[in-house]
């Protein structure tokens, strides 16, 4: 993996983490209205197991995959394009999936999600200006 690829993955990781946290906080607030307040331990368990948080798992998985790629010895260059592709799919999800339904709802309801989405889209556009994110 060259320095430009490593830099791109680090930037994607940073902006995806921010978007992910924004979406978790939004989902958590909605979830707590129905189930009551939850502490950090219960939140983590629900993120892993509860269907209300299932739509966020593709983004969680992508962040883990980026971490693994950045830590790989030796770094594997062919892994970068699929990770960028997955990030692009999450930033512009296919209509009709549970993820896209919730993601678009968050973008409609939450200005912070719009800003975080823009932050994710920027490195994707810079990496491939012809692609839309």
TORDREN-579111 format. One record per residue (C-alpha): residue in one letter; x, z, y. Coordinates in Angstrom, 2 decimals. Each point is the difference from the previous one (the first is absolute). Example, Ala and Ser with C-alpha at 12.3 -4.5 7.8 and 13.67 -1.06 7.14 Angstrom:
<pts>
<a, <12.30, 7.80, -4.50>>;
<s, <1.37, -0.66, 3.44>>;
</pts>
This chain:
<pts>
<x, <0.00, 0.00, 0.00>>;
<x, <1.48, -0.99, 3.32>>;
<x, <-0.10, 2.11, 3.14>>;
<x, <-2.92, -1.96, 1.48>>;
<x, <-2.12, 0.58, -3.14>>;
<x, <0.91, 3.69, -0.06>>;
<x, <-0.88, 0.32, 3.69>>;
<x, <-3.33, -1.78, -0.56>>;
<x, <-0.90, 2.29, -2.90>>;
<x, <0.95, 3.11, 1.99>>;
<x, <-2.17, -1.13, 2.91>>;
<x, <-2.91, -0.87, -2.31>>;
<x, <0.31, 3.37, -1.69>>;
<x, <-0.07, 1.81, 3.34>>;
<x, <-3.08, -1.81, 1.34>>;
<x, <-1.80, 0.10, -3.35>>;
<x, <0.53, 3.76, -0.22>>;
<x, <-1.56, 0.42, 3.43>>;
<x, <-2.95, -2.22, -0.89>>;
<x, <-0.40, 1.77, -3.34>>;
<x, <-0.08, 3.43, 1.65>>;
<x, <-2.49, -1.23, 2.58>>;
<x, <-2.29, -1.31, -2.74>>;
<x, <0.38, 3.16, -2.10>>;
<x, <-0.90, 2.17, 2.98>>;
<x, <-3.06, -2.17, 0.67>>;
<x, <-1.10, 0.11, -3.65>>;
<x, <0.69, 3.73, -0.16>>;
<x, <-2.22, 0.72, 3.01>>;
<x, <-2.84, -1.93, -1.60>>;
<x, <0.57, 1.64, -3.37>>;
<x, <0.06, 3.50, 1.52>>;
<x, <-3.40, -0.59, 1.61>>;
<x, <-1.47, -0.23, -3.51>>;
<x, <2.30, 2.34, -1.94>>;
<x, <1.25, 2.55, 2.51>>;
<x, <3.50, 0.64, 1.30>>;
<x, <2.95, -0.58, -2.28>>;
<x, <3.56, 1.22, 0.07>>;
<x, <3.07, -2.14, -0.50>>;
<x, <0.19, 0.61, -3.76>>;
<x, <-3.61, -0.98, -0.56>>;
<x, <0.40, -3.02, 2.27>>;
<x, <2.95, -1.24, -2.03>>;
<x, <-1.91, 0.52, -3.24>>;
<x, <-3.04, -1.83, 1.37>>;
<x, <2.14, -2.87, 1.27>>;
<x, <1.29, -0.40, -3.55>>;
<x, <-3.25, 0.59, -1.89>>;
<x, <-3.14, -0.28, 2.11>>;
<x, <-1.82, -3.33, 0.27>>;
<x, <-0.53, 0.52, 3.73>>;
<x, <3.74, -0.54, 0.50>>;
<x, <0.47, -2.71, -2.66>>;
<x, <-0.10, -2.80, 2.55>>;
<x, <3.24, 1.36, 1.55>>;
<x, <1.99, -0.16, -3.24>>;
<x, <1.22, -3.60, 0.46>>;
<x, <1.66, 1.01, 3.26>>;
<x, <1.42, 3.17, -1.58>>;
<x, <1.40, -2.10, -2.83>>;
<x, <1.57, -2.50, 2.39>>;
<x, <1.77, 2.75, 1.91>>;
<x, <1.38, 1.37, -3.27>>;
<x, <1.13, -3.50, -1.02>>;
<x, <1.80, -0.45, 3.33>>;
<x, <1.72, 3.37, -0.48>>;
<x, <1.12, -1.05, -3.47>>;
<x, <1.31, -3.35, 1.28>>;
<x, <1.97, 1.71, 2.76>>;
<x, <1.54, 2.44, -2.49>>;
<x, <0.74, -2.55, -2.75>>;
<x, <3.60, -0.28, -1.14>>;
<x, <0.99, -2.78, 0.35>>;
<x, <-2.61, -1.06, 2.54>>;
<x, <-2.12, -2.83, -1.36>>;
<x, <-0.68, -2.80, 2.52>>;
<x, <-2.83, -1.77, -1.84>>;
<x, <-2.14, 3.13, 0.34>>;
<x, <-0.35, -0.35, 3.80>>;
<x, <-2.36, -3.01, 0.12>>;
<x, <-2.61, 1.53, -2.36>>;
<x, <0.02, 3.27, 1.99>>;
<x, <-0.48, -1.86, 3.27>>;
<x, <-2.79, -2.00, -1.66>>;
<x, <-1.74, 3.18, -1.11>>;
<x, <0.31, 1.44, 3.50>>;
<x, <-1.50, -3.19, 1.41>>;
<x, <-2.91, 0.22, -2.48>>;
<x, <-0.68, 3.60, 1.03>>;
<x, <0.10, -0.89, 3.70>>;
<x, <-2.37, -2.95, -0.56>>;
<x, <-2.00, 0.96, -3.09>>;
<x, <-2.29, -2.36, -1.86>>;
<x, <-3.62, 0.61, 0.97>>;
<x, <-2.22, 1.79, -2.47>>;
<x, <2.47, 2.38, -1.60>>;
<x, <-0.43, 3.78, 0.28>>;
<x, <3.28, 0.10, 1.91>>;
<x, <-1.05, -2.65, 2.53>>;
<x, <-3.39, 1.64, 0.55>>;
<x, <1.55, 3.36, 0.85>>;
<x, <2.95, -1.50, 1.87>>;
<x, <-2.23, -2.06, 2.27>>;
<x, <-2.28, 3.01, 0.55>>;
<x, <3.03, 2.03, 1.10>>;
<x, <1.04, -2.76, 2.39>>;
<x, <-3.50, 0.00, 1.50>>;
<x, <-0.25, 3.78, 0.34>>;
<x, <3.50, 1.16, 0.74>>;
<x, <2.16, -1.25, 2.89>>;
<x, <3.07, 1.61, -1.62>>;
<x, <-0.56, -2.18, -3.06>>;
<x, <-0.03, -3.10, 2.19>>;
<x, <3.30, 1.01, 1.59>>;
<x, <1.54, 0.81, -3.38>>;
<x, <-1.27, -3.32, -1.40>>;
<x, <1.64, -1.81, 2.92>>;
<x, <3.25, 1.84, -0.70>>;
<x, <-0.09, -1.23, -3.62>>;
<x, <-0.90, -3.53, 1.03>>;
<x, <2.89, -0.36, 2.44>>;
<x, <2.92, 0.01, -2.48>>;
<x, <-2.02, -2.20, -2.35>>;
<x, <-0.48, -2.62, 2.73>>;
<x, <3.65, 0.23, 1.02>>;
<x, <1.06, -0.46, -3.62>>;
<x, <-2.23, -3.07, -0.39>>;
<x, <-1.45, -1.20, 3.31>>;
<x, <-2.33, -2.51, -1.68>>;
<x, <-1.72, 2.68, -2.09>>;
<x, <-2.82, 2.05, 1.40>>;
<x, <-0.06, 3.71, -0.66>>;
</pts>
